[in-house]
Amino acid sequence: MNPKTVKPESIAAQALGWIDEQTRAVTPPIHVSSTYLRDPDNQYRSGRVYARADNPAFDQAEAVVTALEQGTAALLFASGMAAATAVFQALSPGDHVLAPKVMYWSLRNWLMNFATHWGLQVELIDMADPAVVRAAIRPGQTKLVWVETPANPLWTITDIAATAAIAHAAGAKLAVDSTVASPVLSQPLLLGADIVMHAATKYLGGHSDLIAGVLVARENDAFWQRVRTVRAQLGGTLGSFESFLLLRGMRTLYLRVRQASASAQRIAEHFAQHRHVEAVLYPGLPGFAGHEVAKRQMSGGFGGMLSIRARGGEAAAIATAAQVELWKRATSLGGTESLVEHRASVEGVGTPAPADLLRLSVGIEDAGDLINDLEQALARAHG
Ligand SMILES: *Cc1c(COP(=O)(O)O)cnc(C)c1O
């Protein structure tokens, strides 16, 4: 299969169409070896020495994600957090980085409580406003701008192309956490990002049965080689079985994301003017702050994530979550099953999530069933 002449749907469905040379299997074997044979003359012509650094179990999944993001190289990690933190760990003490105020909470916590102790100067800003980014960036000193779009848990949209231009003019790289959009709806590298990150735990894996992360590079440069070294030396390496699960999950990526995205749009529209709902946060709603930018940089939908602010405050939100039957009360996102979560309870002090906010991860169930279940839950909570 030539990834340049077929659609991404075809790349995903056949995982690039690779065939195992030895067995002619259309599904790859799971390589579990931790070590590789050295040649008699002391060389390693296989290119592999030890599985903390390299594993043939990564090759096909990394090639698929590289093709879907139209990058040049990818690295699988043991989790989304391992992938994201590897980018920051490839920086040097004293480097200044910009990150959004609204972002995946666990990464924000790590940035403020650990990255700063290692000498990174971390500044959290309103990344949705290019003027704020332009004012905060320090030419020559800012080495990385980290963007998440749409961003947890308010689905704030950042203009990737505009932010990339500002970053590059100042000599900084732009990295985008594109977990929520997935490669189905957005290709940040084509908009100027240098690195795109996915919590592969979410849509790429898609079945709530593995923890994984991935980075894709636009260019295989010296910084990317440092990121590769961070993975090999710190050992945030994905397991062989998880690599296989990820590859299997990605075969249905396009079907799953399109279904979730279409249902999320329907659910957002249904509850946008609802007597028990204060507001619906979803980039696909015309009144949403980032809607126009989202329309430019996403195609085929606005994603499967939305939030609902319950009328009646925190108690009403928690009571609504308590009453769902089809939706599952759980953290995470991007699986086949729909999840609901009172986000402020999870994120704790400093969260940008209002107390009345329920985060919804729309799965691939029937959209009508999902709407009916939320309707009955809201009605009982507002009893
Ligand atoms: C889940 C998630 C992460 C972290 O991924 P893990 O696999 O849980 O470590 C990072 N960013 C976003 C947007 C996420 O949803």
The ligand as an SDF file (V2000), in Angstrom:
LIG
                    3D

 15 15  0  0  0  0  0  0  0  0999 V2000
   -5.5860   10.9460   28.9760 C   0  0  0  0  0  0  0  0  0  0  0  0
   -4.9310   12.1410   28.4450 C   0  0  0  0  0  0  0  0  0  0  0  0
   -3.5640   12.3490   28.6230 C   0  0  0  0  0  0  0  0  0  0  0  0
   -2.7000   11.3950   29.3880 C   0  0  0  0  0  0  0  0  0  0  0  0
   -2.6810   10.0950   28.8220 O   0  0  0  0  0  0  0  0  0  0  0  0
   -2.4280    8.7950   29.7240 P   0  0  0  0  0  0  0  0  0  0  0  0
   -2.3590    7.6870   28.7320 O   0  0  0  0  0  0  0  0  0  0  0  0
   -3.5700    8.6850   30.6780 O   0  0  0  0  0  0  0  0  0  0  0  0
   -1.1310    8.9980   30.4440 O   0  0  0  0  0  0  0  0  0  0  0  0
   -3.0050   13.4910   28.0540 C   0  0  0  0  0  0  0  0  0  0  0  0
   -3.7420   14.3690   27.3760 N   0  0  0  0  0  0  0  0  0  0  0  0
   -5.0670   14.2020   27.1800 C   0  0  0  0  0  0  0  0  0  0  0  0
   -5.8360   15.2160   26.4190 C   0  0  0  0  0  0  0  0  0  0  0  0
   -5.7050   13.0870   27.7220 C   0  0  0  0  0  0  0  0  0  0  0  0
   -7.0240   12.9340   27.5490 O   0  0  0  0  0  0  0  0  0  0  0  0
  1  2  1  0
  2  3  1  0
  2 14  2  0
  3  4  1  0
  3 10  2  0
  4  5  1  0
  5  6  1  0
  6  7  2  0
  6  8  1  0
  6  9  1  0
 10 11  1  0
 11 12  2  0
 12 13  1  0
 12 14  1  0
 14 15  1  0
M  END
$$$$
